[in-house]
Amino acid sequence: MEMVRHKHIRTQQDLCDELKQEGITVTQAQISRDIRDLGIVRMRDAEGIYYAFPGEVSRNVGNQFNQARYMLLSVASSGNIVSVKTIPGAAQIIGHLIDEACIPGVIGCVAGDDTVMLVARNEEAVEEVENELQRVLTVE
């Protein structure tokens, strides 16, 4: 999937079109399964969402920490759960950044499309986790 590495493929249809130009005919459904099976993730830049391999996420983590403030919408908690709302498509990026930051008190996190759920070690750790999220991800 050199196309994914070397071009900013923005949509599954873009990838279908690129493959068609190479003489490979695929459907959007096939592309969707291949993206899932290959572990390709959605990234966001100034122009919008594009597809990338997880290793490319790690190389861009420093830059993404700087961009995180544009992806975050809110942080809220209940009990020992912290919910981080993001713009659509950004939760996996934010979840990865949270994992990379090794925030004390976080047992683990799960990212969907626009929400990251963090589990704190206990209710007392939640405030510490929220403060560290604000520091690391520049949540305002």
KEKE-3310 file (N, C-alpha, C; in steps of 0.2 Angstrom, whole numbers, plus 5000, padded with zeros to 4 digits):
npx = (5004:5009:5003:4996:5006:5013:5005:4992:4979:4963:4949:4940:4935:4944:4956:4951:4950:4963:4969:4962:4968:4980:4977:4970:4955:4943:4931:4922:4918:4927:4939:4937:4937:4950:4957:4953:4959:4972:4976:4976:4974:4964:4970:4972:4975:4979:4971:4961:4955:4965:4972:4983:4997:4999:5012:5017:5009:5016:5028:5024:5020:5025:5022:5008:5004:5005:4995:4984:4975:4966:4958:4951:4936:4929:4932:4926:4921:4915:4914:4927:4930:4935:4930:4934:4930:4931:4934:4925:4933:4945:4947:4955:4968:4970:4968:4980:4990:4987:4991:5005:5009:5009:5001:5000:4991:4981:4974:4970:4965:4952:4948:4936:4927:4924:4926:4936:4938:4944:4951:4953:4964:4957:4943:4949:4960:4956:4955:4969:4972:4964:4970:4982:4979:4975:4987:4996:4988:4984:4970:4957)
npy = (4994:5006:5018:5023:5027:5036:5046:5057:5050:5054:5049:5033:5031:5039:5031:5019:5025:5029:5016:5011:5018:5012:5000:4991:4985:4988:4987:4999:4993:4982:4989:4995:4984:4980:4991:4990:4977:4979:4988:5001:5018:5033:5049:5067:5082:5099:5100:5091:5074:5060:5044:5033:5023:5015:5016:5028:5037:5037:5043:5056:5061:5071:5083:5081:5083:5096:5100:5095:5103:5108:5098:5094:5094:5093:5088:5077:5069:5055:5046:5035:5036:5045:5055:5060:5071:5073:5081:5073:5058:5060:5054:5042:5047:5056:5047:5039:5048:5051:5038:5038:5048:5043:5045:5048:5038:5033:5019:5013:5016:5018:5021:5028:5034:5048:5050:5047:5036:5035:5025:5029:5025:5026:5035:5046:5049:5055:5069:5072:5066:5073:5086:5083:5079:5091:5098:5091:5090:5102:5106:5117)
npz = (5000:4995:4990:5001:5010:5003:4997:5001:5004:5005:5005:5005:4992:4985:4986:4979:4966:4964:4963:4952:4942:4942:4936:4944:4949:4961:4974:4985:4996:4997:4999:5011:5020:5018:5023:5037:5039:5037:5047:5045:5049:5052:5050:5054:5046:5042:5030:5032:5034:5032:5026:5035:5040:5056:5061:5055:5062:5074:5071:5068:5081:5089:5082:5081:5095:5096:5087:5093:5101:5092:5089:5100:5109:5122:5139:5151:5167:5176:5190:5190:5177:5162:5150:5134:5122:5104:5088:5074:5069:5075:5087:5088:5086:5096:5107:5105:5107:5120:5125:5122:5130:5143:5155:5172:5183:5173:5168:5156:5139:5127:5111:5100:5086:5088:5102:5117:5129:5145:5158:5175:5189:5201:5208:5215:5207:5196:5195:5194:5182:5173:5174:5169:5156:5152:5152:5144:5132:5129:5133:5134)
capx = (5000:5013:4999:4994:5012:5016:5000:4987:4972:4958:4943:4941:4934:4951:4960:4948:4952:4971:4970:4960:4973:4985:4974:4967:4948:4941:4925:4923:4918:4934:4944:4935:4939:4957:4959:4953:4963:4979:4977:4976:4970:4963:4974:4970:4980:4976:4967:4956:4956:4968:4973:4990:4998:5000:5019:5017:5006:5021:5033:5021:5017:5026:5017:5001:5003:5003:4988:4978:4970:4961:4954:4947:4930:4928:4934:4921:4922:4910:4917:4934:4930:4936:4928:4937:4926:4935:4930:4924:4939:4951:4948:4961:4974:4970:4970:4987:4994:4987:4995:5012:5011:5010:4998:5000:4984:4977:4975:4970:4960:4948:4946:4931:4928:4925:4926:4941:4936:4950:4949:4958:4965:4952:4940:4954:4965:4952:4957:4976:4972:4961:4975:4988:4977:4975:4994:4998:4984:4982:4963:4955)
capy = (5000:5012:5024:5026:5030:5042:5051:5059:5047:5057:5045:5026:5032:5041:5025:5016:5029:5028:5009:5010:5021:5007:4994:4987:4987:4986:4991:5003:4988:4979:4994:4996:4978:4980:4996:4987:4971:4981:4992:5008:5023:5040:5055:5073:5088:5106:5099:5086:5067:5056:5037:5032:5017:5017:5018:5035:5041:5038:5048:5063:5062:5078:5088:5080:5086:5103:5100:5092:5108:5109:5092:5092:5098:5093:5083:5076:5063:5052:5041:5034:5037:5052:5055:5065:5072:5076:5081:5067:5055:5062:5050:5037:5050:5058:5041:5037:5053:5049:5032:5040:5053:5039:5049:5044:5037:5031:5012:5012:5020:5016:5027:5027:5039:5055:5049:5043:5034:5033:5023:5031:5019:5026:5041:5051:5050:5058:5076:5072:5064:5078:5091:5081:5080:5099:5100:5087:5091:5109:5107:5124)
capz = (5000:4995:4989:5007:5013:4999:4995:5006:5002:5009:5006:5002:4985:4982:4985:4973:4960:4963:4961:4946:4938:4941:4933:4949:4950:4968:4976:4991:5002:4998:5002:5018:5023:5018:5028:5043:5040:5037:5053:5043:5053:5050:5053:5052:5045:5040:5025:5033:5036:5027:5029:5036:5044:5063:5062:5053:5068:5079:5068:5068:5087:5092:5078:5083:5101:5094:5083:5097:5104:5087:5088:5106:5111:5129:5144:5157:5170:5180:5194:5188:5169:5159:5143:5130:5115:5099:5082:5071:5066:5079:5094:5088:5086:5103:5111:5104:5110:5127:5127:5121:5136:5149:5160:5178:5185:5168:5168:5149:5136:5121:5106:5095:5081:5091:5109:5120:5136:5149:5165:5180:5194:5206:5208:5217:5202:5190:5194:5192:5175:5169:5174:5165:5150:5150:5151:5138:5126:5129:5133:5137)
cpx = (5004:5009:4997:5000:5014:5011:4995:4980:4967:4951:4944:4940:4941:4955:4958:4950:4959:4972:4968:4965:4979:4983:4971:4960:4946:4935:4927:4923:4924:4939:4943:4937:4947:4960:4959:4958:4970:4981:4978:4972:4969:4967:4970:4975:4976:4970:4961:4959:4960:4970:4981:4991:5000:5007:5020:5014:5012:5026:5031:5018:5018:5022:5010:4999:5001:4997:4982:4973:4965:4956:4950:4941:4928:4931:4929:4923:4916:4913:4924:4935:4930:4934:4931:4933:4931:4931:4930:4931:4945:4952:4954:4967:4975:4972:4977:4991:4993:4991:5002:5014:5011:5007:4998:4992:4979:4979:4974:4965:4958:4946:4941:4932:4929:4925:4932:4938:4942:4947:4955:4958:4960:4949:4945:4959:4962:4955:4964:4976:4969:4966:4980:4986:4977:4982:4997:4995:4982:4974:4962:4949)
cpy = (5006:5019:5027:5029:5036:5047:5052:5056:5050:5052:5038:5027:5034:5035:5020:5019:5028:5021:5008:5012:5016:5000:4989:4989:4984:4990:4995:4998:4984:4983:4995:4990:4978:4985:4993:4982:4974:4986:4999:5013:5030:5045:5061:5078:5094:5105:5094:5079:5064:5049:5037:5025:5019:5019:5026:5039:5042:5043:5055:5065:5069:5083:5087:5083:5093:5104:5098:5097:5109:5103:5091:5097:5098:5087:5083:5070:5061:5046:5041:5034:5044:5051:5061:5066:5075:5077:5075:5065:5056:5058:5045:5041:5053:5052:5038:5042:5052:5043:5034:5044:5049:5043:5045:5044:5034:5023:5010:5017:5017:5021:5024:5032:5046:5055:5045:5042:5032:5031:5025:5025:5020:5033:5047:5053:5054:5065:5076:5070:5069:5084:5089:5081:5087:5101:5097:5089:5098:5110:5113:5123)
cpz = (5000:4993:4996:5011:5009:4996:5001:5003:5007:5010:5003:4994:4981:4981:4980:4967:4958:4960:4954:4941:4937:4938:4938:4950:4957:4969:4983:4997:5003:5001:5009:5022:5024:5023:5035:5044:5041:5043:5051:5047:5050:5053:5051:5051:5044:5035:5026:5035:5030:5030:5030:5040:5051:5064:5060:5058:5073:5077:5068:5075:5090:5088:5080:5090:5100:5091:5088:5099:5098:5086:5094:5107:5118:5133:5150:5160:5174:5184:5192:5180:5167:5152:5139:5123:5110:5093:5078:5067:5070:5085:5094:5089:5093:5108:5111:5107:5118:5129:5127:5127:5142:5155:5166:5180:5180:5167:5160:5146:5130:5117:5101:5089:5084:5099:5112:5127:5140:5156:5170:5185:5199:5205:5210:5212:5196:5189:5192:5184:5171:5169:5169:5158:5147:5148:5145:5131:5125:5129:5137:5140)
residu = (MET:GLU:MET:VAL:ARG:HIS:LYS:HIS:ILE:ARG:THR:GLN:GLN:ASP:LEU:CYS:ASP:GLU:LEU:LYS:GLN:GLU:GLY:ILE:THR:VAL:THR:GLN:ALA:GLN:ILE:SER:ARG:ASP:ILE:ARG:ASP:LEU:GLY:ILE:VAL:ARG:MET:ARG:ASP:ALA:GLU:GLY:ILE:TYR:TYR:ALA:PHE:PRO:GLY:GLU:VAL:SER:ARG:ASN:VAL:GLY:ASN:GLN:PHE:ASN:GLN:ALA:ARG:TYR:MET:LEU:LEU:SER:VAL:ALA:SER:SER:GLY:ASN:ILE:VAL:SER:VAL:LYS:THR:ILE:PRO:GLY:ALA:ALA:GLN:ILE:ILE:GLY:HIS:LEU:ILE:ASP:GLU:ALA:CYS:ILE:PRO:GLY:VAL:ILE:GLY:CYS:VAL:ALA:GLY:ASP:ASP:THR:VAL:MET:LEU:VAL:ALA:ARG:ASN:GLU:GLU:ALA:VAL:GLU:GLU:VAL:GLU:ASN:GLU:LEU:GLN:ARG:VAL:LEU:THR:VAL:GLU)
# end
